[in-house]
């Protein structure tokens, strides 16, 4: 078993939980039920139009394409 210099398991060896992926924590489940984002964004997420949702988040909140992509685990640029 590979361990980091501090003796703990590296990130890649910890099995992700239900709201995590191999890339890290996923915000998608939280955003689907959030009342703080627009209904248009939630609909795009529910319809699995993740890139559209990223574009809406960029427009609504002034996020960069990198920030929106990281938030939704999609390449938005």
N, C-alpha and C positions, 0 to 999 in steps of 0.2 A: 504494500500500500504506500503510495507516494504521499509524503507530508511536506508542508512548507518548512522553511527554516525555523519558524516559531513552534513547530511540532504539531500544528493543527492540519486538518485535511484541507487541501486546496478546494477552491470553489467548484471546480469541475468534477470533484469526487463526491460532493454532497448531492444526494438525489433531490430534485426539485419537488416542492409541494404542489398542491392543486392549482395555485395561482402563480406558479413560477414556470419558467421554461429554462432551457439550457442557456439562454441569454440573460436570465435574471428574472426579477419580479415583473409580472404582467399587470398593467393598469386597466386593461380592457374590461375585466369583470366588474371593476369598481365604476368605470365610466358608463357602462351599460345601464346602471341603476342610479346614476347621479342626477340630481335635479339641478345641479349647478352648471351643466352644459346644455346646449340647445337641443330641442327636440329633433332638429335636423341632424345633428351629430349623432344622437342616440339611434335614430332610424338608420343612418348609414352604417353604424356599427352592427346593429341587429341584422341588416341585410348583407353583412360581410363585405361592405364596400369600405375597407379599411383605409385605402388611399384617399378616398373622398372624405372620410371622417378626418383624416390628417389635414387635408386642405382646409376644411371648415375650421378646425382648431387653430390653424395658422392664421386664418382670416379673423376669427373671433377674438383670439387672445394674443395675437402678435408673435406667435411662436415661430422660430426658424424651422426649416424643413427637417433639420437634424433633430431638434427638440421634439417635434411632433412625431417623427419617425421612431425616436427612442421611446416615447411614451406609448406608442401603439405597436412597437416591434415590427415596423415595416420600413422599407426604403421609400421615403417621401420626397427625396430630392431628384 
